[in-house]
Amino acid sequence: MNPALWNELGAILQLEKNWPEALQAYEQGESNAGLFQGPDRKRVNPLLTRALRGQGYVLIETGDLKKAEKLYKRCLKLDPDDALAQK
């Protein structure tokens, strides 16, 4: 259930260019990120933004640019200073 581990798995699978499984790992990271949010929900959840950026990267690599753009915009809505999402 730990989103950090799912995000790490996604990154490894991404390096292996195993796009379908990388996407699934990042999606698991996203779905579990809320479980590890601190009591101050006003702060940015870096586990969530990492999962969203990972999904966006995979979607770019697989040619689904519109979905990728939506994910990156969601990251920026959560954290306007997210330099990786800005790129």
PyMOL Python script that loads the backbone (N, CA, C, O; Angstrom):
from pymol import cmd

cmd.read_pdbstr("""\
ATOM      1  N   MET A   1       0.807  -1.193   0.000  1.00  0.00           N
ATOM      2  CA  MET A   1       0.000   0.000   0.000  1.00  0.00           C
ATOM      3  C   MET A   1       0.854   1.263   0.000  1.00  0.00           C
ATOM      4  O   MET A   1       0.336   2.341  -0.293  1.00  0.00           O
ATOM      5  N   ASN A   2       2.115   1.171   0.310  1.00  0.00           N
ATOM      6  CA  ASN A   2       2.972   2.347   0.423  1.00  0.00           C
ATOM      7  C   ASN A   2       3.203   2.974  -0.960  1.00  0.00           C
ATOM      8  O   ASN A   2       3.815   2.348  -1.825  1.00  0.00           O
ATOM      9  N   PRO A   3       2.718   4.205  -1.171  1.00  0.00           N
ATOM     10  CA  PRO A   3       2.854   4.827  -2.488  1.00  0.00           C
ATOM     11  C   PRO A   3       4.296   5.084  -2.888  1.00  0.00           C
ATOM     12  O   PRO A   3       4.611   5.088  -4.078  1.00  0.00           O
ATOM     13  N   ALA A   4       5.180   5.299  -1.920  1.00  0.00           N
ATOM     14  CA  ALA A   4       6.594   5.518  -2.258  1.00  0.00           C
ATOM     15  C   ALA A   4       7.165   4.280  -2.940  1.00  0.00           C
ATOM     16  O   ALA A   4       7.934   4.393  -3.894  1.00  0.00           O
ATOM     17  N   LEU A   5       6.793   3.110  -2.458  1.00  0.00           N
ATOM     18  CA  LEU A   5       7.282   1.869  -3.074  1.00  0.00           C
ATOM     19  C   LEU A   5       6.684   1.667  -4.460  1.00  0.00           C
ATOM     20  O   LEU A   5       7.374   1.218  -5.374  1.00  0.00           O
ATOM     21  N   TRP A   6       5.416   1.992  -4.619  1.00  0.00           N
ATOM     22  CA  TRP A   6       4.790   1.885  -5.946  1.00  0.00           C
ATOM     23  C   TRP A   6       5.458   2.841  -6.933  1.00  0.00           C
ATOM     24  O   TRP A   6       5.697   2.488  -8.087  1.00  0.00           O
ATOM     25  N   ASN A   7       5.756   4.053  -6.467  1.00  0.00           N
ATOM     26  CA  ASN A   7       6.425   5.022  -7.337  1.00  0.00           C
ATOM     27  C   ASN A   7       7.821   4.549  -7.716  1.00  0.00           C
ATOM     28  O   ASN A   7       8.249   4.727  -8.857  1.00  0.00           O
ATOM     29  N   GLU A   8       8.536   3.947  -6.767  1.00  0.00           N
ATOM     30  CA  GLU A   8       9.870   3.413  -7.067  1.00  0.00           C
ATOM     31  C   GLU A   8       9.783   2.274  -8.072  1.00  0.00           C
ATOM     32  O   GLU A   8      10.589   2.191  -8.999  1.00  0.00           O
ATOM     33  N   LEU A   9       8.806   1.402  -7.887  1.00  0.00           N
ATOM     34  CA  LEU A   9       8.614   0.308  -8.844  1.00  0.00           C
ATOM     35  C   LEU A   9       8.294   0.875 -10.218  1.00  0.00           C
ATOM     36  O   LEU A   9       8.817   0.399 -11.226  1.00  0.00           O
ATOM     37  N   GLY A  10       7.441   1.883 -10.262  1.00  0.00           N
ATOM     38  CA  GLY A  10       7.121   2.524 -11.534  1.00  0.00           C
ATOM     39  C   GLY A  10       8.361   3.071 -12.214  1.00  0.00           C
ATOM     40  O   GLY A  10       8.512   2.947 -13.429  1.00  0.00           O
ATOM     41  N   ALA A  11       9.253   3.677 -11.436  1.00  0.00           N
ATOM     42  CA  ALA A  11      10.486   4.234 -11.991  1.00  0.00           C
ATOM     43  C   ALA A  11      11.385   3.131 -12.551  1.00  0.00           C
ATOM     44  O   ALA A  11      11.992   3.302 -13.608  1.00  0.00           O
ATOM     45  N   ILE A  12      11.471   2.017 -11.854  1.00  0.00           N
ATOM     46  CA  ILE A  12      12.284   0.899 -12.341  1.00  0.00           C
ATOM     47  C   ILE A  12      11.700   0.348 -13.640  1.00  0.00           C
ATOM     48  O   ILE A  12      12.423   0.117 -14.609  1.00  0.00           O
ATOM     49  N   LEU A  13      10.399   0.143 -13.648  1.00  0.00           N
ATOM     50  CA  LEU A  13       9.741  -0.372 -14.852  1.00  0.00           C
ATOM     51  C   LEU A  13       9.855   0.623 -16.008  1.00  0.00           C
ATOM     52  O   LEU A  13       9.955   0.231 -17.170  1.00  0.00           O
ATOM     53  N   GLN A  14       9.841   1.890 -15.677  1.00  0.00           N
ATOM     54  CA  GLN A  14      10.014   2.940 -16.685  1.00  0.00           C
ATOM     55  C   GLN A  14      11.400   2.822 -17.318  1.00  0.00           C
ATOM     56  O   GLN A  14      11.537   2.924 -18.537  1.00  0.00           O
ATOM     57  N   LEU A  15      12.418   2.611 -16.500  1.00  0.00           N
ATOM     58  CA  LEU A  15      13.780   2.442 -17.021  1.00  0.00           C
ATOM     59  C   LEU A  15      13.872   1.231 -17.946  1.00  0.00           C
ATOM     60  O   LEU A  15      14.645   1.221 -18.904  1.00  0.00           O
ATOM     61  N   GLU A  16      13.074   0.218 -17.644  1.00  0.00           N
ATOM     62  CA  GLU A  16      13.050  -0.988 -18.467  1.00  0.00           C
ATOM     63  C   GLU A  16      12.144  -0.827 -19.693  1.00  0.00           C
ATOM     64  O   GLU A  16      12.026  -1.737 -20.514  1.00  0.00           O
ATOM     65  N   LYS A  17      11.510   0.336 -19.801  1.00  0.00           N
ATOM     66  CA  LYS A  17      10.559   0.642 -20.868  1.00  0.00           C
ATOM     67  C   LYS A  17       9.375  -0.326 -20.885  1.00  0.00           C
ATOM     68  O   LYS A  17       8.808  -0.633 -21.934  1.00  0.00           O
ATOM     69  N   ASN A  18       9.029  -0.787 -19.708  1.00  0.00           N
ATOM     70  CA  ASN A  18       7.859  -1.638 -19.535  1.00  0.00           C
ATOM     71  C   ASN A  18       6.681  -0.716 -19.220  1.00  0.00           C
ATOM     72  O   ASN A  18       6.247  -0.612 -18.072  1.00  0.00           O
ATOM     73  N   TRP A  19       6.178  -0.056 -20.250  1.00  0.00           N
ATOM     74  CA  TRP A  19       5.199   1.019 -20.086  1.00  0.00           C
ATOM     75  C   TRP A  19       3.902   0.585 -19.412  1.00  0.00           C
ATOM     76  O   TRP A  19       3.435   1.282 -18.511  1.00  0.00           O
ATOM     77  N   PRO A  20       3.297  -0.542 -19.810  1.00  0.00           N
ATOM     78  CA  PRO A  20       2.018  -0.900 -19.163  1.00  0.00           C
ATOM     79  C   PRO A  20       2.149  -1.135 -17.660  1.00  0.00           C
ATOM     80  O   PRO A  20       1.313  -0.676 -16.881  1.00  0.00           O
ATOM     81  N   GLU A  21       3.193  -1.846 -17.257  1.00  0.00           N
ATOM     82  CA  GLU A  21       3.353  -2.134 -15.834  1.00  0.00           C
ATOM     83  C   GLU A  21       3.816  -0.891 -15.069  1.00  0.00           C
ATOM     84  O   GLU A  21       3.450  -0.711 -13.907  1.00  0.00           O
ATOM     85  N   ALA A  22       4.611  -0.041 -15.703  1.00  0.00           N
ATOM     86  CA  ALA A  22       5.020   1.204 -15.058  1.00  0.00           C
ATOM     87  C   ALA A  22       3.796   2.073 -14.784  1.00  0.00           C
ATOM     88  O   ALA A  22       3.661   2.648 -13.704  1.00  0.00           O
ATOM     89  N   LEU A  23       2.917   2.161 -15.758  1.00  0.00           N
ATOM     90  CA  LEU A  23       1.698   2.949 -15.586  1.00  0.00           C
ATOM     91  C   LEU A  23       0.862   2.398 -14.441  1.00  0.00           C
ATOM     92  O   LEU A  23       0.346   3.159 -13.624  1.00  0.00           O
ATOM     93  N   GLN A  24       0.728   1.079 -14.379  1.00  0.00           N
ATOM     94  CA  GLN A  24      -0.049   0.463 -13.296  1.00  0.00           C
ATOM     95  C   GLN A  24       0.577   0.759 -11.931  1.00  0.00           C
ATOM     96  O   GLN A  24      -0.135   1.033 -10.965  1.00  0.00           O
ATOM     97  N   ALA A  25       1.889   0.702 -11.854  1.00  0.00           N
ATOM     98  CA  ALA A  25       2.559   0.978 -10.581  1.00  0.00           C
ATOM     99  C   ALA A  25       2.319   2.420 -10.151  1.00  0.00           C
ATOM    100  O   ALA A  25       2.009   2.681  -8.989  1.00  0.00           O
ATOM    101  N   TYR A  26       2.460   3.351 -11.081  1.00  0.00           N
ATOM    102  CA  TYR A  26       2.215   4.754 -10.746  1.00  0.00           C
ATOM    103  C   TYR A  26       0.754   4.999 -10.369  1.00  0.00           C
ATOM    104  O   TYR A  26       0.467   5.813  -9.491  1.00  0.00           O
ATOM    105  N   GLU A  27      -0.156   4.305 -11.021  1.00  0.00           N
ATOM    106  CA  GLU A  27      -1.569   4.443 -10.671  1.00  0.00           C
ATOM    107  C   GLU A  27      -1.831   3.936  -9.255  1.00  0.00           C
ATOM    108  O   GLU A  27      -2.628   4.521  -8.522  1.00  0.00           O
ATOM    109  N   GLN A  28      -1.159   2.846  -8.868  1.00  0.00           N
ATOM    110  CA  GLN A  28      -1.278   2.359  -7.491  1.00  0.00           C
ATOM    111  C   GLN A  28      -0.709   3.391  -6.517  1.00  0.00           C
ATOM    112  O   GLN A  28      -1.274   3.630  -5.449  1.00  0.00           O
ATOM    113  N   GLY A  29       0.411   3.993  -6.897  1.00  0.00           N
ATOM    114  CA  GLY A  29       0.981   5.042  -6.059  1.00  0.00           C
ATOM    115  C   GLY A  29       0.012   6.191  -5.868  1.00  0.00           C
ATOM    116  O   GLY A  29      -0.131   6.719  -4.766  1.00  0.00           O
ATOM    117  N   GLU A  30      -0.653   6.574  -6.950  1.00  0.00           N
ATOM    118  CA  GLU A  30      -1.645   7.655  -6.866  1.00  0.00           C
ATOM    119  C   GLU A  30      -2.804   7.269  -5.957  1.00  0.00           C
ATOM    120  O   GLU A  30      -3.215   8.054  -5.102  1.00  0.00           O
ATOM    121  N   SER A  31      -3.326   6.070  -6.137  1.00  0.00           N
ATOM    122  CA  SER A  31      -4.513   5.681  -5.370  1.00  0.00           C
ATOM    123  C   SER A  31      -4.216   5.530  -3.882  1.00  0.00           C
ATOM    124  O   SER A  31      -5.115   5.691  -3.057  1.00  0.00           O
ATOM    125  N   ASN A  32      -2.974   5.227  -3.526  1.00  0.00           N
ATOM    126  CA  ASN A  32      -2.628   5.059  -2.118  1.00  0.00           C
ATOM    127  C   ASN A  32      -2.000   6.301  -1.483  1.00  0.00           C
ATOM    128  O   ASN A  32      -1.773   6.324  -0.273  1.00  0.00           O
ATOM    129  N   ALA A  33      -1.724   7.314  -2.270  1.00  0.00           N
ATOM    130  CA  ALA A  33      -1.041   8.503  -1.749  1.00  0.00           C
ATOM    131  C   ALA A  33      -1.844   9.198  -0.654  1.00  0.00           C
ATOM    132  O   ALA A  33      -1.262   9.744   0.283  1.00  0.00           O
ATOM    133  N   GLY A  34      -3.136   9.189  -0.756  1.00  0.00           N
ATOM    134  CA  GLY A  34      -3.973   9.836   0.244  1.00  0.00           C
ATOM    135  C   GLY A  34      -3.874   9.197   1.615  1.00  0.00           C
ATOM    136  O   GLY A  34      -4.117   9.852   2.629  1.00  0.00           O
ATOM    137  N   LEU A  35      -3.519   7.923   1.650  1.00  0.00           N
ATOM    138  CA  LEU A  35      -3.382   7.226   2.920  1.00  0.00           C
ATOM    139  C   LEU A  35      -2.179   7.724   3.715  1.00  0.00           C
ATOM    140  O   LEU A  35      -2.119   7.563   4.934  1.00  0.00           O
ATOM    141  N   PHE A  36      -1.226   8.328   3.015  1.00  0.00           N
ATOM    142  CA  PHE A  36       0.008   8.773   3.659  1.00  0.00           C
ATOM    143  C   PHE A  36       0.096  10.288   3.730  1.00  0.00           C
ATOM    144  O   PHE A  36       1.173  10.844   3.948  1.00  0.00           O
ATOM    145  N   GLN A  37      -1.021  10.946   3.549  1.00  0.00           N
ATOM    146  CA  GLN A  37      -1.079  12.399   3.674  1.00  0.00           C
ATOM    147  C   GLN A  37      -1.092  12.750   5.155  1.00  0.00           C
ATOM    148  O   GLN A  37      -1.793  12.121   5.947  1.00  0.00           O
ATOM    149  N   GLY A  38      -0.326  13.738   5.513  1.00  0.00           N
ATOM    150  CA  GLY A  38      -0.298  14.172   6.905  1.00  0.00           C
ATOM    151  C   GLY A  38      -1.614  14.827   7.298  1.00  0.00           C
ATOM    152  O   GLY A  38      -2.489  15.019   6.454  1.00  0.00           O
ATOM    153  N   PRO A  39      -1.760  15.171   8.573  1.00  0.00           N
ATOM    154  CA  PRO A  39      -3.005  15.791   9.038  1.00  0.00           C
ATOM    155  C   PRO A  39      -3.253  17.166   8.417  1.00  0.00           C
ATOM    156  O   PRO A  39      -4.398  17.609   8.330  1.00  0.00           O
ATOM    157  N   ASP A  40      -2.185  17.842   7.985  1.00  0.00           N
ATOM    158  CA  ASP A  40      -2.329  19.151   7.343  1.00  0.00           C
ATOM    159  C   ASP A  40      -2.490  18.936   5.841  1.00  0.00           C
ATOM    160  O   ASP A  40      -1.504  18.935   5.104  1.00  0.00           O
ATOM    161  N   ARG A  41      -3.687  18.760   5.402  1.00  0.00           N
ATOM    162  CA  ARG A  41      -3.947  18.438   3.991  1.00  0.00           C
ATOM    163  C   ARG A  41      -3.731  19.634   3.057  1.00  0.00           C
ATOM    164  O   ARG A  41      -3.901  19.510   1.844  1.00  0.00           O
ATOM    165  N   LYS A  42      -3.359  20.780   3.613  1.00  0.00           N
ATOM    166  CA  LYS A  42      -3.097  21.938   2.771  1.00  0.00           C
ATOM    167  C   LYS A  42      -1.727  21.848   2.114  1.00  0.00           C
ATOM    168  O   LYS A  42      -1.476  22.518   1.112  1.00  0.00           O
ATOM    169  N   ARG A  43      -0.843  21.031   2.664  1.00  0.00           N
ATOM    170  CA  ARG A  43       0.484  20.860   2.084  1.00  0.00           C
ATOM    171  C   ARG A  43       0.415  19.972   0.857  1.00  0.00           C
ATOM    172  O   ARG A  43      -0.502  19.166   0.698  1.00  0.00           O
ATOM    173  N   VAL A  44       1.386  20.133   0.010  1.00  0.00           N
ATOM    174  CA  VAL A  44       1.484  19.311  -1.187  1.00  0.00           C
ATOM    175  C   VAL A  44       1.882  17.904  -0.783  1.00  0.00           C
ATOM    176  O   VAL A  44       2.775  17.718   0.045  1.00  0.00           O
ATOM    177  N   ASN A  45       1.227  16.921  -1.359  1.00  0.00           N
ATOM    178  CA  ASN A  45       1.568  15.526  -1.115  1.00  0.00           C
ATOM    179  C   ASN A  45       2.558  15.098  -2.203  1.00  0.00           C
ATOM    180  O   ASN A  45       2.142  14.821  -3.328  1.00  0.00           O
ATOM    181  N   PRO A  46       3.856  15.036  -1.894  1.00  0.00           N
ATOM    182  CA  PRO A  46       4.851  14.713  -2.908  1.00  0.00           C
ATOM    183  C   PRO A  46       4.704  13.302  -3.467  1.00  0.00           C
ATOM    184  O   PRO A  46       5.132  13.031  -4.589  1.00  0.00           O
ATOM    185  N   LEU A  47       4.108  12.408  -2.698  1.00  0.00           N
ATOM    186  CA  LEU A  47       3.883  11.054  -3.203  1.00  0.00           C
ATOM    187  C   LEU A  47       2.846  11.071  -4.323  1.00  0.00           C
ATOM    188  O   LEU A  47       2.967  10.337  -5.303  1.00  0.00           O
ATOM    189  N   LEU A  48       1.842  11.904  -4.170  1.00  0.00           N
ATOM    190  CA  LEU A  48       0.816  12.020  -5.199  1.00  0.00           C
ATOM    191  C   LEU A  48       1.370  12.691  -6.452  1.00  0.00           C
ATOM    192  O   LEU A  48       1.157  12.199  -7.560  1.00  0.00           O
ATOM    193  N   THR A  49       2.070  13.796  -6.292  1.00  0.00           N
ATOM    194  CA  THR A  49       2.586  14.483  -7.482  1.00  0.00           C
ATOM    195  C   THR A  49       3.623  13.621  -8.204  1.00  0.00           C
ATOM    196  O   THR A  49       3.711  13.669  -9.430  1.00  0.00           O
ATOM    197  N   ARG A  50       4.398  12.844  -7.473  1.00  0.00           N
ATOM    198  CA  ARG A  50       5.365  11.941  -8.113  1.00  0.00           C
ATOM    199  C   ARG A  50       4.643  10.889  -8.944  1.00  0.00           C
ATOM    200  O   ARG A  50       5.055  10.588 -10.064  1.00  0.00           O
ATOM    201  N   ALA A  51       3.571  10.333  -8.401  1.00  0.00           N
ATOM    202  CA  ALA A  51       2.795   9.325  -9.127  1.00  0.00           C
ATOM    203  C   ALA A  51       2.172   9.922 -10.385  1.00  0.00           C
ATOM    204  O   ALA A  51       2.149   9.277 -11.434  1.00  0.00           O
ATOM    205  N   LEU A  52       1.672  11.137 -10.285  1.00  0.00           N
ATOM    206  CA  LEU A  52       1.056  11.788 -11.450  1.00  0.00           C
ATOM    207  C   LEU A  52       2.092  12.101 -12.527  1.00  0.00           C
ATOM    208  O   LEU A  52       1.836  11.900 -13.714  1.00  0.00           O
ATOM    209  N   ARG A  53       3.254  12.592 -12.117  1.00  0.00           N
ATOM    210  CA  ARG A  53       4.316  12.871 -13.095  1.00  0.00           C
ATOM    211  C   ARG A  53       4.793  11.590 -13.761  1.00  0.00           C
ATOM    212  O   ARG A  53       5.067  11.570 -14.962  1.00  0.00           O
ATOM    213  N   GLY A  54       4.892  10.528 -12.984  1.00  0.00           N
ATOM    214  CA  GLY A  54       5.303   9.245 -13.552  1.00  0.00           C
ATOM    215  C   GLY A  54       4.319   8.762 -14.597  1.00  0.00           C
ATOM    216  O   GLY A  54       4.715   8.299 -15.667  1.00  0.00           O
ATOM    217  N   GLN A  55       3.045   8.870 -14.292  1.00  0.00           N
ATOM    218  CA  GLN A  55       2.022   8.491 -15.269  1.00  0.00           C
ATOM    219  C   GLN A  55       2.126   9.359 -16.518  1.00  0.00           C
ATOM    220  O   GLN A  55       2.027   8.867 -17.642  1.00  0.00           O
ATOM    221  N   GLY A  56       2.328  10.650 -16.303  1.00  0.00           N
ATOM    222  CA  GLY A  56       2.453  11.562 -17.436  1.00  0.00           C
ATOM    223  C   GLY A  56       3.605  11.190 -18.343  1.00  0.00           C
ATOM    224  O   GLY A  56       3.472  11.209 -19.567  1.00  0.00           O
ATOM    225  N   TYR A  57       4.733  10.852 -17.749  1.00  0.00           N
ATOM    226  CA  TYR A  57       5.912  10.460 -18.536  1.00  0.00           C
ATOM    227  C   TYR A  57       5.605   9.216 -19.368  1.00  0.00           C
ATOM    228  O   TYR A  57       5.903   9.167 -20.562  1.00  0.00           O
ATOM    229  N   VAL A  58       5.010   8.219 -18.729  1.00  0.00           N
ATOM    230  CA  VAL A  58       4.671   6.980 -19.451  1.00  0.00           C
ATOM    231  C   VAL A  58       3.707   7.276 -20.594  1.00  0.00           C
ATOM    232  O   VAL A  58       3.859   6.738 -21.691  1.00  0.00           O
ATOM    233  N   LEU A  59       2.735   8.112 -20.349  1.00  0.00           N
ATOM    234  CA  LEU A  59       1.757   8.439 -21.393  1.00  0.00           C
ATOM    235  C   LEU A  59       2.409   9.187 -22.551  1.00  0.00           C
ATOM    236  O   LEU A  59       2.024   8.988 -23.703  1.00  0.00           O
ATOM    237  N   ILE A  60       3.375  10.030 -22.271  1.00  0.00           N
ATOM    238  CA  ILE A  60       4.108  10.693 -23.356  1.00  0.00           C
ATOM    239  C   ILE A  60       4.852   9.660 -24.181  1.00  0.00           C
ATOM    240  O   ILE A  60       4.824   9.695 -25.411  1.00  0.00           O
ATOM    241  N   GLU A  61       5.511   8.747 -23.502  1.00  0.00           N
ATOM    242  CA  GLU A  61       6.280   7.720 -24.202  1.00  0.00           C
ATOM    243  C   GLU A  61       5.401   6.799 -25.039  1.00  0.00           C
ATOM    244  O   GLU A  61       5.853   6.247 -26.042  1.00  0.00           O
ATOM    245  N   THR A  62       4.159   6.635 -24.634  1.00  0.00           N
ATOM    246  CA  THR A  62       3.246   5.769 -25.391  1.00  0.00           C
ATOM    247  C   THR A  62       2.365   6.560 -26.358  1.00  0.00           C
ATOM    248  O   THR A  62       1.502   5.991 -27.027  1.00  0.00           O
ATOM    249  N   GLY A  63       2.589   7.869 -26.427  1.00  0.00           N
ATOM    250  CA  GLY A  63       1.904   8.686 -27.423  1.00  0.00           C
ATOM    251  C   GLY A  63       0.575   9.264 -27.017  1.00  0.00           C
ATOM    252  O   GLY A  63      -0.108   9.849 -27.858  1.00  0.00           O
ATOM    253  N   ASP A  64       0.174   9.131 -25.776  1.00  0.00           N
ATOM    254  CA  ASP A  64      -1.108   9.681 -25.328  1.00  0.00           C
ATOM    255  C   ASP A  64      -0.866  11.050 -24.700  1.00  0.00           C
ATOM    256  O   ASP A  64      -0.914  11.212 -23.481  1.00  0.00           O
ATOM    257  N   LEU A  65      -0.607  12.021 -25.554  1.00  0.00           N
ATOM    258  CA  LEU A  65      -0.195  13.349 -25.097  1.00  0.00           C
ATOM    259  C   LEU A  65      -1.297  14.115 -24.375  1.00  0.00           C
ATOM    260  O   LEU A  65      -1.014  14.868 -23.444  1.00  0.00           O
ATOM    261  N   LYS A  66      -2.540  13.935 -24.790  1.00  0.00           N
ATOM    262  CA  LYS A  66      -3.642  14.664 -24.150  1.00  0.00           C
ATOM    263  C   LYS A  66      -3.824  14.239 -22.695  1.00  0.00           C
ATOM    264  O   LYS A  66      -3.994  15.082 -21.814  1.00  0.00           O
ATOM    265  N   LYS A  67      -3.788  12.932 -22.446  1.00  0.00           N
ATOM    266  CA  LYS A  67      -3.910  12.452 -21.067  1.00  0.00           C
ATOM    267  C   LYS A  67      -2.705  12.890 -20.239  1.00  0.00           C
ATOM    268  O   LYS A  67      -2.846  13.254 -19.072  1.00  0.00           O
ATOM    269  N   ALA A  68      -1.533  12.853 -20.842  1.00  0.00           N
ATOM    270  CA  ALA A  68      -0.320  13.271 -20.140  1.00  0.00           C
ATOM    271  C   ALA A  68      -0.427  14.740 -19.744  1.00  0.00           C
ATOM    272  O   ALA A  68      -0.089  15.113 -18.621  1.00  0.00           O
ATOM    273  N   GLU A  69      -0.892  15.557 -20.658  1.00  0.00           N
ATOM    274  CA  GLU A  69      -1.030  16.984 -20.372  1.00  0.00           C
ATOM    275  C   GLU A  69      -1.984  17.219 -19.201  1.00  0.00           C
ATOM    276  O   GLU A  69      -1.727  18.075 -18.354  1.00  0.00           O
ATOM    277  N   LYS A  70      -3.074  16.470 -19.152  1.00  0.00           N
ATOM    278  CA  LYS A  70      -4.030  16.615 -18.048  1.00  0.00           C
ATOM    279  C   LYS A  70      -3.381  16.270 -16.711  1.00  0.00           C
ATOM    280  O   LYS A  70      -3.620  16.939 -15.705  1.00  0.00           O
ATOM    281  N   LEU A  71      -2.566  15.232 -16.706  1.00  0.00           N
ATOM    282  CA  LEU A  71      -1.906  14.836 -15.460  1.00  0.00           C
ATOM    283  C   LEU A  71      -0.897  15.891 -15.007  1.00  0.00           C
ATOM    284  O   LEU A  71      -0.819  16.217 -13.823  1.00  0.00           O
ATOM    285  N   TYR A  72      -0.131  16.418 -15.953  1.00  0.00           N
ATOM    286  CA  TYR A  72       0.834  17.459 -15.585  1.00  0.00           C
ATOM    287  C   TYR A  72       0.127  18.723 -15.096  1.00  0.00           C
ATOM    288  O   TYR A  72       0.599  19.377 -14.167  1.00  0.00           O
ATOM    289  N   LYS A  73      -0.988  19.064 -15.711  1.00  0.00           N
ATOM    290  CA  LYS A  73      -1.752  20.227 -15.252  1.00  0.00           C
ATOM    291  C   LYS A  73      -2.320  19.986 -13.857  1.00  0.00           C
ATOM    292  O   LYS A  73      -2.399  20.904 -13.041  1.00  0.00           O
ATOM    293  N   ARG A  74      -2.713  18.745 -13.595  1.00  0.00           N
ATOM    294  CA  ARG A  74      -3.198  18.410 -12.256  1.00  0.00           C
ATOM    295  C   ARG A  74      -2.077  18.583 -11.237  1.00  0.00           C
ATOM    296  O   ARG A  74      -2.310  19.088 -10.139  1.00  0.00           O
ATOM    297  N   CYS A  75      -0.867  18.170 -11.590  1.00  0.00           N
ATOM    298  CA  CYS A  75       0.290  18.370 -10.707  1.00  0.00           C
ATOM    299  C   CYS A  75       0.480  19.848 -10.409  1.00  0.00           C
ATOM    300  O   CYS A  75       0.689  20.239  -9.260  1.00  0.00           O
ATOM    301  N   LEU A  76       0.408  20.660 -11.445  1.00  0.00           N
ATOM    302  CA  LEU A  76       0.625  22.093 -11.269  1.00  0.00           C
ATOM    303  C   LEU A  76      -0.487  22.745 -10.458  1.00  0.00           C
ATOM    304  O   LEU A  76      -0.257  23.737  -9.765  1.00  0.00           O
ATOM    305  N   LYS A  77      -1.684  22.194 -10.542  1.00  0.00           N
ATOM    306  CA  LYS A  77      -2.770  22.708  -9.716  1.00  0.00           C
ATOM    307  C   LYS A  77      -2.497  22.400  -8.240  1.00  0.00           C
ATOM    308  O   LYS A  77      -2.778  23.215  -7.361  1.00  0.00           O
ATOM    309  N   LEU A  78      -1.944  21.209  -7.985  1.00  0.00           N
ATOM    310  CA  LEU A  78      -1.605  20.822  -6.617  1.00  0.00           C
ATOM    311  C   LEU A  78      -0.376  21.570  -6.107  1.00  0.00           C
ATOM    312  O   LEU A  78      -0.298  21.937  -4.935  1.00  0.00           O
ATOM    313  N   ASP A  79       0.581  21.788  -7.008  1.00  0.00           N
ATOM    314  CA  ASP A  79       1.835  22.449  -6.636  1.00  0.00           C
ATOM    315  C   ASP A  79       2.326  23.299  -7.806  1.00  0.00           C
ATOM    316  O   ASP A  79       3.044  22.799  -8.671  1.00  0.00           O
ATOM    317  N   PRO A  80       1.949  24.578  -7.843  1.00  0.00           N
ATOM    318  CA  PRO A  80       2.350  25.448  -8.948  1.00  0.00           C
ATOM    319  C   PRO A  80       3.860  25.584  -9.112  1.00  0.00           C
ATOM    320  O   PRO A  80       4.327  25.975 -10.182  1.00  0.00           O
ATOM    321  N   ASP A  81       4.629  25.268  -8.074  1.00  0.00           N
ATOM    322  CA  ASP A  81       6.079  25.378  -8.135  1.00  0.00           C
ATOM    323  C   ASP A  81       6.779  24.082  -8.551  1.00  0.00           C
ATOM    324  O   ASP A  81       8.006  23.994  -8.498  1.00  0.00           O
ATOM    325  N   ASP A  82       6.013  23.090  -8.959  1.00  0.00           N
ATOM    326  CA  ASP A  82       6.578  21.787  -9.349  1.00  0.00           C
ATOM    327  C   ASP A  82       7.367  21.955 -10.657  1.00  0.00           C
ATOM    328  O   ASP A  82       6.792  21.985 -11.745  1.00  0.00           O
ATOM    329  N   ALA A  83       8.667  22.060 -10.526  1.00  0.00           N
ATOM    330  CA  ALA A  83       9.541  22.329 -11.693  1.00  0.00           C
ATOM    331  C   ALA A  83       9.482  21.203 -12.710  1.00  0.00           C
ATOM    332  O   ALA A  83       9.539  21.457 -13.913  1.00  0.00           O
ATOM    333  N   LEU A  84       9.368  19.967 -12.252  1.00  0.00           N
ATOM    334  CA  LEU A  84       9.317  18.842 -13.198  1.00  0.00           C
ATOM    335  C   LEU A  84       8.026  18.860 -14.010  1.00  0.00           C
ATOM    336  O   LEU A  84       8.045  18.589 -15.210  1.00  0.00           O
ATOM    337  N   ALA A  85       6.934  19.169 -13.379  1.00  0.00           N
ATOM    338  CA  ALA A  85       5.662  19.240 -14.100  1.00  0.00           C
ATOM    339  C   ALA A  85       5.637  20.442 -15.046  1.00  0.00           C
ATOM    340  O   ALA A  85       4.996  20.387 -16.096  1.00  0.00           O
ATOM    341  N   GLN A  86       6.327  21.529 -14.684  1.00  0.00           N
ATOM    342  CA  GLN A  86       6.367  22.699 -15.540  1.00  0.00           C
ATOM    343  C   GLN A  86       7.067  22.413 -16.853  1.00  0.00           C
ATOM    344  O   GLN A  86       6.710  22.974 -17.888  1.00  0.00           O
ATOM    345  N   LYS A  87       8.074  21.532 -16.813  1.00  0.00           N
ATOM    346  CA  LYS A  87       8.808  21.205 -18.037  1.00  0.00           C
ATOM    347  C   LYS A  87       7.927  20.442 -18.981  1.00  0.00           C
ATOM    348  O   LYS A  87       8.363  20.073 -20.071  1.00  0.00           O
TER     349      LYS A  87
END
""", "prot")
cmd.dss("prot")
cmd.show_as("cartoon", "prot")
cmd.util.cbc("prot")
cmd.orient("prot")
